[in-house]
Amino acid sequence: MTKSPEKTKCETHNKNLEAYCMMCRELLCIDCILNDGHKNHDISAIEKAAEVEKSWFSDFYKWSQEIEDKLIG
């Protein structure tokens, strides 16, 4: 399995991706934040957002396993 290349540039503005919009779940460049409707959204550093998203998916997986165990149980 090969690792896919990381996306580092905004496809719209061709600038470095620097943040993550927690509301829209999108990587953003500075122009996206200031000009494309994210200014008043919950913006986070990419690294912090990755931790939050990873935790959310982990919690969701655990919850789904509990439901599955109850249904099959």
Steps between C-alpha positions, in 0.01 A plus 500: 500500500642838405436816693308763303671837465389758752298792373683817603359767266150640477346398168307827477768754600822300449623602848626284786233326703537639849183426697193281527137612516331288765152598374556413134769235561728654237867588482546872442752755380498857629291618203238233570474624858478868418312502170305177458254503787701333777590817691240444772538122514687293757851491349772280646864414435522195274685292761246575773209434265653165406507403869138605546381316189699188591348501848150547356545206261640284779204582725255436215664163425478395867136608512417308181671188639288525816184524288609206288574292811152577638333408172695180448555432868 
